[in-house]
Amino acid sequence: MNRVGWSVAFVFSVVLGLYLFIIYDDEQPPSQTDSELSMTPTYEAINLDSKLYDDEGLLSHQVSADKMEHYQQLGFMVFDNPVYTVFLESGEPWRITAEEGTLYGSSRIQLEHNVKIINLNTTEFVKQIQTEYIEINLDQKTLFSDQEVEIFGDNYSVKSIGIQGNLATQQYELKQHVQSQYFPQ
């Protein structure tokens, strides 16, 4: 075979190799990127019911939810219809419900849509807090919202835009008072 023959055979081999590479490459499933992998839950739980204890072995809070997705790479958990029960040092619990919740780390939770914080101690002044969005630090028992908030107690309700407070000390600061109503018995 002369040079022309070898050149034609070489060009034909290169073209055939490229063609087979393209066909083989199209058959491979696309690989997931790091951002796609981070958006995939590490694990999921259905009908979650969990209890967390403090350093002294006392029940700190418990959570139940219809569904929980844990995103380890991103450092948070997402809950559908979470119900948190937060226990204070005095033993008095608060029940917190929402349609959606996101727990960052082990102590900061953001709750959204139809959020209700209910004081299970019936003798306290504040019985319930309602809003569409709130952030709660579970360790410090503090809460914050810049959304419309409504506070209920025996014979009264107070509306505000924004709240900052502490469930343990029951001290609350209303950011922008809107309306107060008193309902005498």
C-alpha positions in Angstrom: 0.0 0.0 0.0 1.3 3.4 -0.9 1.1 6.7 1.0 -2.3 7.6 -0.5 -3.8 4.3 0.6 -2.5 4.7 4.1 -3.7 8.3 4.2 -7.2 7.3 3.1 -7.3 4.4 5.6 -6.1 6.8 8.4 -8.8 9.4 7.6 -11.5 6.7 7.3 -10.4 5.3 10.7 -10.5 8.7 12.4 -14.0 9.5 10.9 -15.3 6.1 12.0 -13.8 6.6 15.5 -15.4 10.0 15.9 -18.7 8.6 14.6 -18.7 5.8 17.1 -17.6 8.1 20.0 -20.6 10.4 19.2 -23.1 7.5 19.1 -21.6 6.0 22.3 -21.6 9.4 24.1 -25.3 10.0 23.2 -26.3 6.7 24.8 -24.8 7.6 28.2 -27.2 9.2 30.7 -26.3 12.8 31.5 -24.4 13.0 34.8 -25.7 15.1 37.6 -23.9 18.2 38.4 -23.0 19.2 42.0 -25.9 21.7 42.2 -28.4 19.0 41.0 -27.0 16.6 43.6 -27.3 19.1 46.4 -30.9 19.6 45.5 -31.6 15.9 45.9 -32.5 15.0 49.5 -29.9 12.9 51.4 -32.9 11.0 52.9 -36.6 11.4 53.5 -38.9 10.5 56.3 -42.7 10.0 56.1 -44.8 10.5 59.3 -41.8 11.7 61.2 -42.0 11.7 65.0 -38.8 12.7 66.8 -37.9 13.8 70.4 -34.8 15.9 71.2 -33.2 16.1 74.7 -30.9 18.7 76.2 -27.5 18.1 77.8 -29.2 17.2 81.1 -31.4 14.6 79.6 -34.6 16.7 79.7 -37.0 16.8 76.8 -36.2 20.0 74.9 -38.5 19.7 72.0 -40.2 17.2 69.8 -41.3 17.4 66.2 -43.7 15.5 64.0 -44.4 16.1 60.3 -46.1 14.5 57.4 -42.8 14.5 55.5 -39.2 15.5 56.1 -36.4 15.9 53.6 -32.8 16.2 54.8 -30.4 18.0 52.5 -27.0 17.3 54.1 -24.9 19.2 51.5 -27.0 22.4 52.0 -27.3 22.0 55.8 -31.1 22.1 56.3 -34.2 20.0 56.6 -37.6 20.7 55.0 -40.8 19.7 56.7 -44.4 19.4 55.4 -47.0 20.2 58.1 -44.6 20.3 61.0 -45.8 20.2 64.6 -43.1 21.4 67.1 -43.6 21.2 70.8 -41.0 23.3 72.6 -40.5 22.6 76.3 -39.4 25.4 78.6 -37.2 25.0 81.7 -40.3 25.4 83.7 -41.8 22.4 81.9 -44.5 24.5 80.2 -44.8 23.6 76.5 -45.6 25.6 73.4 -47.0 23.9 70.3 -46.0 25.3 67.0 -47.7 24.3 63.8 -47.3 25.4 60.1 -47.8 24.1 56.6 -44.1 24.3 55.8 -40.9 24.5 57.9 -37.2 24.6 57.3 -34.7 23.7 60.1 -31.2 25.1 59.7 -28.6 23.4 61.8 -30.2 22.1 65.0 -31.8 25.2 66.4 -33.1 27.8 63.9 -36.4 27.0 62.2 -38.3 29.1 59.6 -42.1 28.4 59.5 -44.4 29.5 56.7 -48.1 29.5 55.9 -50.7 29.4 58.6 -48.3 29.4 61.5 -49.8 29.0 65.0 -47.9 29.1 68.2 -50.1 27.9 71.0 -49.3 28.2 74.7 -50.3 24.9 76.3 -50.2 26.5 79.8 -53.7 27.8 80.1 -52.9 30.3 82.9 -50.6 32.5 80.8 -51.5 35.9 79.4 -50.6 35.1 75.8 -52.5 32.1 74.6 -51.7 32.0 70.8 -49.7 33.8 68.2 -50.6 33.6 64.5 -48.7 34.7 61.4 -47.7 33.6 57.9 -44.0 33.6 58.6 -41.8 33.4 61.7 -38.3 32.4 62.6 -37.7 30.6 65.9 -34.4 29.8 67.7 -35.3 26.5 69.5 -32.3 26.7 71.9 -32.9 30.3 73.1 -36.7 30.1 72.7 -36.7 33.4 70.8 -38.9 34.3 67.8 -38.9 36.9 65.1 -41.2 37.9 62.3 -41.5 40.9 60.0 -44.9 39.8 58.8 -48.4 40.6 60.1 -48.8 38.9 63.5 -51.9 38.4 65.7 -51.7 37.6 69.4 -54.6 36.2 71.3 -55.3 35.9 75.0 -58.3 35.8 77.3 -60.7 38.6 76.2 -58.2 40.3 73.8 -56.4 40.2 70.5 -53.5 42.4 69.2 -52.4 42.8 65.6 -49.0 44.0 64.6 -46.6 44.1 61.6 -43.6 42.3 63.1 -42.8 40.8 66.4 -39.7 39.9 68.4 -39.9 38.0 71.6 -39.0 35.1 73.9 -41.3 32.2 74.7 -39.5 31.5 78.0 -39.7 35.0 79.5 -42.9 35.8 77.6 -41.6 39.2 76.7 -42.6 40.4 73.3 -41.9 43.6 71.3 -44.4 44.5 68.6 -42.7 46.3 65.8 -45.7 48.2 64.3 -48.9 48.0 66.2 -52.0 47.9 64.0 -55.0 47.1 66.2 -56.0 45.9 69.7 -59.4 44.6 70.7 -60.7 43.9 74.1 -63.7 41.6 74.6 -65.2 42.0 78.1 -66.9 39.0 79.5 
